[in-house]
Amino acid sequence: MEGLKNPLPVGVRWLRLSVSTVRAWRVRHILWLGSVVRRTTMKSVEHDVLNVAQSAAYSAMIALFPALIVAAAVVQLLPYSAPLRYQLAHFFERVLPSDVIPLLQTYFATDPKSAQSTRAILLAALVSVTGASSVIATLMEGFRRAYDLPMDCWGFWQRRWRAFSLVPLSLVPLSVASLLVVFGHFFTMWLVGFLAPSVRTPVYGVALMIRWAIALLGSTGVIATIYHLGTPIKQTWHRTLPGAAMATGMWFLTTLFFGLYVTRYANYGQVYGSLGAGIALLFWLYIISLSVLCGAEFNAQFFTDKT
């Protein structure tokens, strides 16, 4: 009969069913992820992550400037440190306001009169490590709140020792990733000198993507390590990755927008006077601390429905 339509082949019907199933699965997971983000936001407010991040940022300020003294001493030992100092200045210009740049560059000045004694460098290293351990100890308090654990889950000395041990465990992979990013630029510049001009642009693009991938993976790995060892519960490594990835993305995006804001619109020197550079740097450290704490809250809520 002409009014009847031919039935669709079995393969076509199976394909349509598969497409509709995948779409339904995507919708369910998007809705579930939105619920996780909503619960993460509510729990973050309930656990007072804003004040915890503020405390961590203050400790980070104490650790940062002695660390710059140690880093400057290491840079001065290099036979040719101009490219490295250029890369550091280029990085600071991207993420920090212009008022902060002269403050940080004074630590990397090549003036022989600015050289520090061995005793001063060791003292600066001790102060920096102590301040960094205080940062991690404060973040660990935020992790405890994220999982609603009792206050006595870790003793004072146990938490302090764990915080001290996390300082080198965090700095080593982060330093390796940073060195790969910095010296990867030098290697790229050396490599393109042997290439034809027509292929230099694609090589630059690929090298830039590799450097960003190394930076993102290094940051995610460091944050996942802090989550894994800095939370007083037993959890596998894969349970720390969602929050670590979220914290890394939040850190990079907020740093990007903060850099655009302070370089185009804000004028910290006009508002805070001579303290403007320090205030801007403190706010940037606050953004980093807040990102790490929100990632821990996200991990706690991400696996709530799966436990």
Backbone bond lengths (Angstrom), bond angles and torsions (degrees), N, CA, C in turn:
res aa  C-N    CA-C-N  psi(-1)  N-CA   C-N-CA  omega(-1)  CA-C   N-CA-C  phi
1 M - - - 1.464 - - 1.523 110.05 -
2 E 1.327 114.67 142.57 1.452 119.45 -175.87 1.529 112.23 -71.82
3 G 1.382 116.82 -24.99 1.472 119.15 -177.65 1.507 113.72 -76.27
4 L 1.340 115.81 -16.06 1.451 118.82 -179.24 1.521 109.93 -89.41
5 K 1.322 115.56 139.34 1.454 120.92 177.69 1.527 109.16 -94.70
6 N 1.314 114.58 147.56 1.450 118.79 177.53 1.523 109.76 -69.58
7 P 1.318 118.03 135.45 1.466 119.41 179.04 1.517 110.02 -65.62
8 L 1.341 115.14 148.97 1.450 120.16 179.36 1.521 110.38 -69.23
9 P 1.305 117.00 149.24 1.469 119.22 175.93 1.526 111.03 -60.72
10 V 1.319 114.53 157.25 1.461 120.00 -177.79 1.530 110.97 -62.64
11 G 1.320 117.13 -38.54 1.458 120.55 -179.63 1.512 112.70 -63.17
12 V 1.338 116.63 -40.62 1.465 120.29 179.86 1.518 110.32 -67.65
13 R 1.343 116.94 -42.45 1.465 119.44 178.91 1.524 111.24 -64.15
14 W 1.333 116.56 -38.58 1.467 119.54 178.17 1.522 110.96 -66.09
15 L 1.333 117.54 -37.79 1.455 121.67 178.95 1.516 111.08 -65.52
16 R 1.348 116.17 -43.44 1.469 119.20 178.17 1.524 111.30 -63.32
17 L 1.318 116.55 -40.63 1.461 120.26 178.64 1.523 110.93 -64.47
18 S 1.330 116.61 -38.97 1.459 120.03 179.48 1.527 111.17 -66.33
19 V 1.346 116.59 -41.71 1.466 120.39 178.99 1.524 110.71 -63.16
20 S 1.338 116.95 -44.07 1.468 120.04 179.59 1.519 111.23 -65.76
21 T 1.339 117.01 -35.58 1.468 120.03 177.68 1.515 111.52 -66.11
22 V 1.347 116.55 -42.43 1.460 120.50 178.57 1.522 110.80 -64.14
23 R 1.335 116.60 -40.24 1.464 119.53 178.63 1.523 110.86 -64.28
24 A 1.323 116.95 -42.73 1.461 119.70 178.37 1.527 111.19 -64.00
25 W 1.348 116.55 -39.00 1.459 120.34 177.82 1.518 111.00 -63.59
26 R 1.327 117.40 -40.55 1.458 120.93 178.76 1.515 111.15 -65.18
27 V 1.322 116.66 -42.86 1.469 120.06 -179.65 1.516 110.35 -62.66
28 R 1.349 116.64 -44.02 1.463 119.95 -179.90 1.520 111.22 -62.29
29 H 1.318 117.57 -41.94 1.452 120.33 -178.42 1.529 111.64 -72.27
30 I 1.327 117.69 -33.42 1.466 119.62 176.08 1.521 110.34 -65.87
31 L 1.336 116.14 -42.82 1.459 119.82 177.74 1.522 111.03 -64.96
32 W 1.331 116.38 -39.95 1.465 119.88 178.90 1.525 110.89 -65.88
33 L 1.331 116.69 -41.61 1.465 120.02 178.97 1.527 111.01 -65.22
34 G 1.345 116.28 -37.72 1.460 119.19 175.46 1.515 111.96 -63.03
35 S 1.350 116.61 -36.48 1.462 119.95 176.49 1.521 111.39 -66.39
36 V 1.339 116.51 -38.49 1.468 120.05 177.91 1.525 110.54 -64.12
37 V 1.317 117.33 -43.24 1.465 120.66 179.54 1.527 110.41 -64.23
38 R 1.326 116.62 -39.96 1.465 119.60 179.17 1.523 110.95 -64.09
39 R 1.338 117.30 -45.03 1.461 120.32 178.56 1.526 110.93 -65.54
40 T 1.330 116.65 -36.37 1.461 120.14 177.99 1.521 111.01 -61.97
41 T 1.320 116.40 -42.38 1.465 120.16 179.00 1.524 111.51 -63.85
42 M 1.324 116.19 -44.20 1.471 120.07 -179.37 1.525 111.09 -65.24
43 K 1.336 116.77 -43.36 1.462 119.88 179.95 1.527 111.47 -68.12
44 S 1.322 117.30 -34.07 1.458 120.18 178.00 1.517 111.19 -62.17
45 V 1.325 115.99 -41.34 1.466 119.92 177.00 1.522 110.35 -67.52
46 E 1.342 115.97 -41.48 1.463 119.97 -179.15 1.524 112.00 -64.80
47 H 1.327 117.19 -36.36 1.464 121.31 -178.46 1.524 112.90 -89.23
48 D 1.323 117.62 5.43 1.469 122.91 173.06 1.528 111.39 58.30
49 V 1.328 116.24 50.12 1.468 119.61 -178.37 1.525 111.71 -68.79
50 L 1.321 118.13 -22.27 1.465 119.94 179.58 1.521 111.12 -64.05
51 N 1.329 116.54 -44.53 1.465 119.26 179.24 1.520 111.80 -73.34
52 V 1.325 117.57 -34.88 1.467 120.24 177.36 1.529 109.84 -64.48
53 A 1.333 116.82 -43.02 1.466 120.75 177.33 1.522 111.22 -63.62
54 Q 1.315 116.54 -34.95 1.467 119.93 177.81 1.525 110.85 -64.10
55 S 1.330 117.39 -42.87 1.462 120.77 178.40 1.526 111.01 -64.47
56 A 1.330 116.56 -40.76 1.468 120.05 178.56 1.525 111.09 -64.65
57 A 1.327 117.47 -37.52 1.466 120.93 179.37 1.526 111.19 -66.16
58 Y 1.330 117.97 -38.68 1.460 120.42 176.80 1.530 111.03 -61.80
59 S 1.338 116.35 -44.17 1.463 119.41 178.07 1.522 111.33 -65.48
60 A 1.318 116.51 -34.31 1.467 119.87 178.78 1.527 111.23 -66.25
61 M 1.314 117.41 -34.98 1.469 120.20 176.54 1.519 110.93 -63.45
62 I 1.348 116.13 -38.60 1.461 119.68 178.62 1.520 110.62 -65.73
63 A 1.330 116.76 -35.91 1.470 120.51 -177.71 1.522 112.57 -81.24
64 L 1.332 118.31 -26.68 1.461 120.83 -170.25 1.520 113.13 -69.24
65 F 1.315 117.74 -50.39 1.463 119.67 -172.70 1.530 112.81 -68.51
66 P 1.340 120.60 -40.51 1.475 117.65 171.19 1.524 112.83 -62.74
67 A 1.333 116.86 -33.65 1.465 119.59 177.00 1.527 110.64 -64.78
68 L 1.328 117.40 -35.42 1.464 120.45 176.53 1.520 111.61 -65.26
69 I 1.330 117.07 -35.75 1.459 120.07 177.26 1.525 110.11 -63.09
70 V 1.344 116.19 -44.52 1.465 120.21 179.33 1.525 110.47 -65.37
71 A 1.340 116.85 -43.63 1.464 120.30 179.73 1.519 111.30 -63.25
72 A 1.338 116.84 -39.85 1.463 119.95 178.89 1.522 111.18 -64.65
73 A 1.339 116.72 -37.43 1.461 119.50 177.54 1.527 111.70 -64.64
74 V 1.328 116.07 -37.70 1.468 119.81 177.92 1.524 110.45 -68.57
75 V 1.333 116.84 -41.41 1.464 120.40 -179.69 1.525 111.02 -63.26
76 Q 1.332 117.42 -38.10 1.458 120.54 -179.15 1.524 112.47 -67.76
77 L 1.330 117.03 -19.75 1.462 119.89 177.38 1.523 112.32 -78.53
78 L 1.336 117.40 -16.01 1.451 120.30 -179.20 1.528 109.98 -72.97
79 P 1.341 117.70 143.86 1.472 119.52 -178.45 1.527 113.14 -67.48
80 Y 1.322 116.97 -32.68 1.469 120.41 -179.15 1.520 107.42 -140.49
81 S 1.327 115.66 92.39 1.463 120.91 -172.35 1.519 113.30 -100.91
82 A 1.326 118.78 1.22 1.465 120.17 -177.58 1.530 112.89 -60.05
83 P 1.357 120.08 -45.76 1.474 118.69 178.82 1.520 112.91 -61.90
84 L 1.330 117.16 -38.05 1.449 119.80 179.62 1.517 111.03 -66.47
85 R 1.326 117.13 -42.43 1.461 119.72 177.56 1.520 111.44 -65.08
86 Y 1.326 116.58 -33.36 1.466 120.04 176.79 1.522 110.69 -65.37
87 Q 1.330 117.13 -42.25 1.461 120.23 179.27 1.527 111.15 -65.27
88 L 1.322 117.35 -39.75 1.460 120.36 177.58 1.526 111.14 -63.49
89 A 1.334 116.05 -43.74 1.468 119.38 178.25 1.527 110.95 -63.88
90 H 1.331 116.54 -38.72 1.467 120.13 178.92 1.525 110.76 -64.72
91 F 1.332 117.22 -38.88 1.463 120.69 177.92 1.522 110.91 -66.09
92 F 1.339 117.56 -45.49 1.454 120.46 -179.33 1.532 111.52 -63.15
93 E 1.319 116.92 -35.88 1.460 119.70 179.90 1.520 111.94 -66.85
94 R 1.328 117.42 -25.92 1.462 120.45 -178.38 1.524 112.69 -79.79
95 V 1.321 117.85 -32.58 1.459 119.87 -170.65 1.520 113.25 -114.16
96 L 1.327 118.98 -9.28 1.452 120.39 -175.68 1.522 110.29 -126.46
97 P 1.322 117.96 155.16 1.462 121.39 177.94 1.515 111.32 -66.66
98 S 1.320 114.64 159.80 1.466 119.79 -175.42 1.521 112.47 -63.93
99 D 1.334 118.13 -26.93 1.457 119.94 -179.85 1.520 112.57 -67.97
100 V 1.343 117.23 -23.61 1.457 120.98 -177.16 1.522 111.65 -82.14
101 I 1.340 117.63 -26.47 1.457 121.75 -173.49 1.534 111.98 -58.27
102 P 1.344 119.64 -50.58 1.481 118.00 178.87 1.524 112.71 -60.84
103 L 1.340 117.18 -33.63 1.455 120.10 -179.90 1.523 111.32 -63.49
104 L 1.333 117.66 -41.55 1.459 120.80 -179.61 1.518 112.63 -78.76
105 Q 1.332 116.40 -32.86 1.456 118.88 -178.09 1.521 112.91 -70.14
106 T 1.315 116.65 -22.02 1.469 118.37 178.05 1.530 111.38 -64.22
107 Y 1.326 117.26 -26.68 1.464 119.69 179.12 1.528 111.79 -71.82
108 F 1.343 116.79 -25.36 1.458 120.79 -176.41 1.533 111.43 -105.51
109 A 1.302 117.60 20.65 1.457 120.67 176.87 1.528 109.81 -67.05
110 T 1.312 115.33 145.71 1.465 120.57 -177.37 1.523 112.92 -94.42
111 D 1.313 116.60 11.30 1.459 120.38 179.26 1.534 109.62 -66.10
112 P 1.340 119.52 125.04 1.465 120.15 179.61 1.525 113.41 -59.19
113 K 1.328 116.98 -27.43 1.456 119.64 179.56 1.520 112.41 -67.38
114 S 1.361 116.84 -20.84 1.464 120.32 -179.17 1.517 112.91 -87.84
115 A 1.328 118.05 2.37 1.462 120.72 -179.84 1.526 110.07 -66.76
116 Q 1.329 115.37 138.31 1.452 121.31 -177.50 1.532 109.66 -96.87
117 S 1.322 115.37 150.45 1.459 120.20 177.02 1.527 109.42 -74.05
118 T 1.325 114.87 164.00 1.472 119.78 179.73 1.512 110.73 -62.68
119 R 1.324 117.08 -39.18 1.463 120.12 179.42 1.531 110.97 -63.65
120 A 1.329 116.67 -41.28 1.468 119.55 179.24 1.526 111.12 -66.05
121 I 1.321 117.53 -37.26 1.469 120.70 179.46 1.523 110.41 -67.34
122 L 1.337 117.04 -42.62 1.468 119.75 178.76 1.523 111.12 -64.82
123 L 1.332 116.49 -40.63 1.463 119.62 177.55 1.528 110.80 -64.19
124 A 1.325 116.79 -41.14 1.461 120.18 178.22 1.526 110.94 -63.83
125 A 1.341 116.74 -39.16 1.466 119.95 178.30 1.522 111.17 -64.46
126 L 1.330 116.93 -40.74 1.460 120.53 178.55 1.516 111.49 -63.96
127 V 1.336 116.54 -44.73 1.473 120.37 179.13 1.524 110.22 -64.52
128 S 1.326 116.70 -39.14 1.453 120.13 -179.09 1.528 111.71 -66.14
129 V 1.334 116.77 -44.32 1.472 120.10 179.45 1.523 110.47 -65.23
130 T 1.339 116.95 -40.38 1.462 119.90 178.16 1.524 111.35 -63.35
131 G 1.337 116.29 -43.08 1.460 118.99 177.33 1.516 112.35 -65.52
132 A 1.343 117.03 -39.53 1.469 119.82 178.28 1.516 111.30 -64.60
133 S 1.340 117.75 -38.45 1.466 119.69 177.01 1.524 111.29 -65.46
134 S 1.331 116.73 -33.20 1.473 119.39 176.00 1.522 111.00 -67.00
135 V 1.338 116.75 -36.62 1.464 120.18 175.66 1.521 110.22 -60.25
136 I 1.334 116.90 -48.67 1.462 120.80 -177.80 1.521 110.52 -67.15
137 A 1.340 117.82 -38.18 1.463 120.20 177.75 1.531 110.86 -62.18
138 T 1.318 116.55 -39.66 1.473 119.84 177.05 1.523 111.07 -66.24
139 L 1.326 116.93 -41.55 1.461 119.92 176.90 1.524 111.18 -63.95
140 M 1.331 117.28 -36.76 1.460 120.70 177.83 1.519 111.46 -62.55
141 E 1.321 116.82 -34.38 1.466 119.73 174.47 1.528 110.56 -64.01
142 G 1.336 116.14 -38.67 1.461 118.71 174.97 1.514 112.52 -65.49
143 F 1.334 117.93 -36.91 1.460 120.92 177.03 1.529 110.85 -63.99
144 R 1.325 116.18 -40.27 1.470 119.90 178.61 1.521 110.90 -61.10
145 R 1.313 116.41 -41.77 1.463 119.64 178.64 1.525 111.26 -67.72
146 A 1.336 117.26 -35.61 1.460 120.18 -178.51 1.520 111.51 -60.97
147 Y 1.334 117.65 -35.76 1.465 121.94 -179.08 1.517 112.55 -98.21
148 D 1.355 117.16 9.27 1.473 122.44 177.46 1.527 111.80 53.48
149 L 1.321 116.18 45.70 1.457 121.74 179.39 1.521 110.15 -91.04
150 P 1.336 118.00 154.99 1.475 119.99 179.80 1.521 111.40 -67.88
151 M 1.313 116.45 157.83 1.459 121.19 -175.84 1.523 112.23 -68.34
152 D 1.333 117.58 -26.03 1.465 120.33 -177.69 1.526 111.91 -94.87
153 C 1.345 118.13 20.85 1.466 119.40 179.32 1.524 111.25 -66.77
154 W 1.322 116.67 -27.74 1.466 122.67 174.40 1.524 108.49 -131.59
155 G 1.315 116.30 138.27 1.446 120.27 173.71 1.525 110.90 -74.04
156 F 1.335 115.55 168.29 1.457 119.88 -177.66 1.519 111.20 -62.10
157 W 1.350 117.44 -50.76 1.452 120.71 -177.37 1.519 111.88 -70.11
158 Q 1.314 117.02 -32.57 1.459 119.48 177.39 1.523 111.17 -65.39
159 R 1.331 116.34 -43.45 1.457 119.80 178.32 1.518 111.05 -68.24
160 R 1.339 117.47 -39.04 1.461 119.98 179.89 1.529 111.12 -65.97
161 W 1.333 117.08 -41.33 1.461 119.63 178.37 1.517 110.95 -64.51
162 R 1.335 116.82 -41.19 1.467 119.80 177.97 1.530 110.56 -63.65
163 A 1.315 117.06 -37.91 1.464 120.25 179.19 1.529 110.81 -65.28
164 F 1.351 116.93 -42.77 1.466 119.98 178.00 1.528 111.10 -62.46
165 S 1.323 116.90 -40.92 1.465 119.69 -178.29 1.522 111.94 -69.58
166 L 1.331 117.47 -26.52 1.461 120.37 179.90 1.524 112.66 -76.46
167 V 1.330 117.61 -17.38 1.467 119.44 -179.71 1.524 111.31 -62.99
168 P 1.347 120.27 -55.99 1.479 118.12 177.50 1.521 113.16 -67.80
169 L 1.337 117.76 -34.00 1.458 119.88 179.12 1.530 111.58 -63.52
170 S 1.327 116.86 -27.15 1.462 120.53 178.24 1.524 111.62 -88.21
171 L 1.326 116.16 -36.85 1.463 119.47 -174.94 1.520 112.70 -73.55
172 V 1.329 117.85 -34.12 1.465 119.88 -175.72 1.526 111.75 -63.27
173 P 1.354 119.79 -55.40 1.475 117.65 178.90 1.521 113.05 -65.70
174 L 1.346 117.34 -33.31 1.455 119.36 178.52 1.529 110.78 -67.43
175 S 1.325 117.58 -38.53 1.467 120.21 178.13 1.523 111.23 -67.28
176 V 1.330 116.38 -40.54 1.465 119.43 178.55 1.524 110.74 -62.51
177 A 1.333 116.52 -45.06 1.467 119.62 178.29 1.523 111.35 -63.20
178 S 1.340 116.81 -39.34 1.467 119.74 179.12 1.527 111.46 -65.38
179 L 1.330 116.57 -41.09 1.461 119.58 178.55 1.525 111.32 -64.58
180 L 1.334 116.32 -38.90 1.464 119.11 177.96 1.527 110.93 -64.10
181 V 1.329 116.05 -39.11 1.467 119.34 179.47 1.524 110.84 -67.13
182 V 1.344 116.56 -45.22 1.466 120.16 -177.06 1.521 111.22 -67.93
183 F 1.338 116.10 -53.30 1.456 118.99 -177.35 1.521 112.25 -74.90
184 G 1.341 116.64 -17.35 1.463 118.56 172.82 1.517 111.47 -63.58
185 H 1.341 116.38 -32.47 1.468 119.78 176.16 1.525 110.58 -66.29
186 F 1.325 117.00 -42.10 1.462 119.90 178.11 1.524 111.12 -63.73
187 F 1.329 116.52 -41.80 1.461 120.09 179.31 1.523 110.73 -64.03
188 T 1.325 116.72 -38.63 1.467 120.05 178.87 1.529 110.54 -64.55
189 M 1.330 116.59 -44.34 1.463 119.66 178.91 1.530 111.32 -61.93
190 W 1.339 116.69 -38.05 1.463 120.43 178.50 1.527 110.73 -69.00
191 L 1.331 116.65 -38.53 1.459 120.24 -175.88 1.522 111.78 -69.59
192 V 1.340 117.27 -42.56 1.460 119.51 -175.60 1.526 111.40 -68.08
193 G 1.331 117.23 -16.99 1.458 119.29 176.97 1.517 113.23 -66.29
194 F 1.340 116.63 -20.53 1.466 121.67 179.97 1.528 112.41 -100.27
195 L 1.323 117.12 1.11 1.461 120.80 -176.34 1.516 110.99 -103.92
196 A 1.311 113.73 160.97 1.461 119.79 176.84 1.528 109.36 -71.51
197 P 1.331 117.93 149.95 1.481 119.64 -179.73 1.517 113.78 -58.55
198 S 1.328 118.32 -27.45 1.466 120.65 -176.50 1.525 112.75 -70.50
199 V 1.329 117.98 -22.91 1.467 120.52 -177.25 1.527 112.14 -107.54
200 R 1.315 117.28 2.09 1.458 118.70 -177.56 1.529 111.99 -69.09
201 T 1.321 117.27 -39.83 1.463 119.89 -179.60 1.521 112.61 -62.82
202 P 1.354 120.11 -47.32 1.473 118.44 175.42 1.517 113.49 -60.54
203 V 1.333 117.50 -36.15 1.466 119.94 178.82 1.521 110.27 -65.75
204 Y 1.332 116.24 -41.86 1.463 119.44 175.70 1.529 110.97 -58.48
205 G 1.335 116.64 -44.29 1.460 120.23 -179.19 1.515 112.72 -63.03
206 V 1.332 116.55 -45.40 1.468 120.52 179.30 1.521 110.66 -64.33
207 A 1.325 117.15 -43.17 1.465 120.65 179.45 1.523 111.29 -63.15
208 L 1.327 116.77 -39.07 1.464 119.78 178.61 1.523 111.17 -64.58
209 M 1.340 117.15 -41.64 1.464 120.09 178.24 1.521 111.35 -65.09
210 I 1.332 117.24 -38.27 1.466 120.24 178.56 1.524 110.73 -65.38
211 R 1.329 116.77 -41.55 1.461 119.84 179.37 1.526 111.34 -64.61
212 W 1.320 117.50 -41.50 1.458 120.37 177.28 1.524 111.03 -66.07
213 A 1.328 117.31 -38.61 1.464 120.31 178.20 1.523 110.92 -63.45
214 I 1.339 116.89 -41.09 1.460 120.50 177.48 1.520 110.84 -63.55
215 A 1.328 116.54 -42.51 1.463 120.12 179.37 1.526 111.46 -63.25
216 L 1.325 116.61 -44.22 1.465 120.28 -179.08 1.525 111.44 -67.22
217 L 1.334 116.81 -44.85 1.458 119.82 179.87 1.530 111.31 -66.29
218 G 1.334 117.04 -39.51 1.459 119.53 177.48 1.516 112.36 -63.31
219 S 1.321 116.81 -43.72 1.462 120.69 178.14 1.526 111.08 -64.15
220 T 1.327 116.97 -43.68 1.466 120.35 179.10 1.516 110.94 -62.57
221 G 1.339 117.42 -41.40 1.454 120.48 179.36 1.512 112.96 -64.34
222 V 1.332 117.28 -41.44 1.465 120.68 179.43 1.524 110.84 -64.89
223 I 1.325 116.94 -45.40 1.465 120.10 -179.43 1.521 110.42 -66.09
224 A 1.341 117.78 -39.48 1.465 120.53 177.26 1.526 110.95 -62.60
225 T 1.340 117.82 -37.04 1.461 121.00 176.83 1.521 111.54 -64.10
226 I 1.327 116.25 -42.10 1.470 119.69 178.61 1.522 109.98 -65.61
227 Y 1.324 118.34 -40.25 1.465 120.65 177.16 1.525 111.02 -63.06
228 H 1.339 116.12 -44.27 1.467 120.36 -174.23 1.521 112.07 -67.44
229 L 1.326 116.82 -43.24 1.463 120.79 -176.16 1.521 113.37 -96.03
230 G 1.313 117.54 -15.27 1.454 120.44 -177.21 1.510 114.64 -100.94
231 T 1.321 117.66 5.06 1.462 121.58 177.91 1.520 108.81 -109.59
232 P 1.321 119.47 126.80 1.475 121.52 -174.90 1.519 113.79 -76.81
233 I 1.315 117.34 43.49 1.465 122.32 173.24 1.522 107.73 -139.43
234 K 1.320 115.88 155.47 1.455 120.41 177.14 1.518 109.03 -83.59
235 Q 1.312 116.15 123.84 1.452 121.54 179.00 1.523 108.98 -149.14
236 T 1.310 114.94 146.35 1.459 120.07 -179.88 1.531 109.62 -75.37
237 W 1.341 114.46 165.44 1.456 119.23 -177.51 1.517 111.91 -64.32
238 H 1.332 117.53 -36.95 1.464 118.37 -175.62 1.513 111.71 -68.12
239 R 1.336 118.15 -19.85 1.461 120.18 177.89 1.522 112.55 -76.92
240 T 1.327 117.34 -12.32 1.460 120.45 177.95 1.522 112.74 -95.31
241 L 1.332 116.93 -14.15 1.464 119.59 -173.18 1.531 113.88 -69.87
242 P 1.354 120.61 -40.45 1.476 117.81 -179.79 1.520 113.13 -58.34
243 G 1.323 116.67 -46.75 1.461 119.36 179.09 1.510 112.47 -67.86
244 A 1.349 116.95 -36.11 1.464 119.76 178.26 1.521 110.95 -64.96
245 A 1.339 116.50 -40.88 1.469 119.68 177.42 1.523 111.00 -65.84
246 M 1.338 116.72 -40.90 1.462 119.66 178.49 1.532 110.61 -64.94
247 A 1.337 117.25 -43.15 1.466 120.28 -179.72 1.521 110.87 -63.07
248 T 1.345 116.95 -40.49 1.463 120.08 178.80 1.521 110.88 -63.91
249 G 1.340 116.98 -46.19 1.458 120.01 178.42 1.514 112.40 -62.48
250 M 1.329 116.42 -42.39 1.463 120.62 178.73 1.523 110.57 -64.97
251 W 1.325 116.83 -40.10 1.462 121.61 179.15 1.527 110.90 -62.92
252 F 1.327 117.74 -48.54 1.458 120.30 -177.10 1.529 111.25 -67.92
253 L 1.328 117.95 -41.50 1.463 120.41 -178.19 1.528 111.23 -67.91
254 T 1.333 116.65 -46.29 1.465 119.06 -179.58 1.526 111.26 -66.55
255 T 1.349 117.23 -35.11 1.463 119.89 175.97 1.521 111.07 -64.81
256 L 1.336 115.99 -39.49 1.461 120.02 178.84 1.522 111.01 -63.15
257 F 1.337 116.45 -48.90 1.462 119.96 -179.56 1.526 111.45 -67.59
258 F 1.321 116.31 -35.88 1.461 119.30 177.77 1.522 110.68 -65.37
259 G 1.351 116.03 -40.93 1.460 119.23 177.13 1.514 112.36 -62.49
260 L 1.343 116.79 -41.63 1.463 119.81 177.36 1.525 111.41 -64.60
261 Y 1.325 115.98 -38.36 1.467 119.88 -177.64 1.528 111.47 -67.59
262 V 1.343 116.23 -47.72 1.461 118.60 -173.86 1.526 112.03 -76.33
263 T 1.322 117.62 -22.56 1.464 119.02 179.38 1.525 113.09 -88.24
264 R 1.338 118.35 -16.89 1.464 120.76 -176.38 1.521 113.93 -116.63
265 Y 1.330 117.12 -29.94 1.463 118.59 -172.49 1.532 112.98 -121.95
266 A 1.331 117.21 -44.85 1.466 119.59 -172.56 1.515 111.62 -77.95
267 N 1.313 114.75 153.11 1.462 121.91 175.44 1.525 107.01 -139.54
268 Y 1.343 115.08 86.04 1.454 119.75 -176.87 1.527 111.53 -67.06
269 G 1.335 117.19 -31.60 1.452 119.23 179.65 1.511 112.55 -64.41
270 Q 1.339 117.28 -34.81 1.456 120.43 -179.93 1.521 111.53 -71.21
271 V 1.329 117.45 -32.48 1.469 121.42 -177.29 1.521 111.26 -86.09
272 Y 1.357 116.46 -46.85 1.465 120.80 -173.70 1.524 113.57 -105.14
273 G 1.318 118.18 -0.10 1.451 120.29 179.04 1.520 111.65 68.01
274 S 1.343 115.61 -134.72 1.470 120.23 -178.48 1.520 112.84 -67.63
275 L 1.333 118.09 -14.87 1.464 121.72 178.93 1.523 112.23 -87.63
276 G 1.327 118.19 0.63 1.452 120.90 -174.65 1.520 113.52 -59.79
277 A 1.337 117.24 -42.57 1.462 120.55 -178.99 1.521 110.97 -64.24
278 G 1.337 116.61 -42.94 1.461 119.46 179.05 1.515 112.29 -66.20
279 I 1.327 117.84 -37.74 1.464 121.24 179.42 1.530 110.39 -65.74
280 A 1.314 116.94 -42.72 1.465 120.21 178.83 1.522 111.32 -63.40
281 L 1.325 116.81 -42.40 1.462 120.66 178.31 1.521 111.11 -65.20
282 L 1.322 116.68 -39.80 1.464 120.72 178.02 1.525 111.20 -63.21
283 F 1.316 116.82 -39.57 1.460 120.05 179.72 1.530 110.73 -67.45
284 W 1.331 117.53 -36.02 1.465 120.11 177.13 1.527 110.93 -65.06
285 L 1.333 117.85 -41.23 1.457 121.17 175.77 1.523 111.21 -65.64
286 Y 1.300 116.63 -32.82 1.469 120.85 176.09 1.526 110.90 -64.60
287 I 1.325 117.01 -39.88 1.460 121.05 177.68 1.523 110.72 -61.79
288 I 1.329 116.89 -42.96 1.464 120.47 179.92 1.530 110.37 -63.58
289 S 1.324 117.25 -47.07 1.470 120.95 -179.77 1.523 111.07 -61.78
290 L 1.310 116.75 -41.90 1.458 120.42 179.56 1.531 111.20 -64.20
291 S 1.320 117.34 -37.36 1.461 120.63 178.86 1.528 111.00 -64.18
292 V 1.343 116.74 -43.12 1.466 120.32 -179.71 1.526 110.77 -65.06
293 L 1.319 117.68 -41.69 1.463 121.17 179.93 1.522 111.47 -66.91
294 C 1.326 117.42 -40.66 1.468 120.19 178.13 1.527 110.66 -65.49
295 G 1.332 117.38 -33.67 1.459 119.70 175.71 1.512 112.27 -64.00
296 A 1.329 117.85 -38.93 1.463 120.95 176.17 1.524 111.23 -65.13
297 E 1.314 117.38 -41.43 1.460 120.62 175.93 1.531 111.08 -61.97
298 F 1.321 116.41 -38.58 1.463 120.77 178.75 1.526 110.44 -65.06
299 N 1.321 118.24 -40.88 1.462 120.86 178.19 1.523 110.45 -61.46
300 A 1.319 116.25 -43.77 1.479 120.10 -177.92 1.517 111.52 -62.53
301 Q 1.340 117.43 -37.12 1.456 120.63 -179.38 1.518 112.06 -85.25
302 F 1.322 117.37 -26.83 1.469 121.53 -176.94 1.526 110.65 -64.26
303 F 1.344 116.13 -37.69 1.467 119.46 -176.75 1.522 112.51 -102.04
304 T 1.342 117.98 10.22 1.456 120.02 179.15 1.519 111.03 -64.45
305 D 1.324 116.96 -43.87 1.467 120.86 -177.59 1.527 112.41 -76.64
306 K 1.358 117.21 -8.99 1.465 119.88 -176.78 1.519 113.53 -105.00
307 T 1.354 115.91 -0.86 1.454 119.47 -179.80 1.503 110.01 -110.90
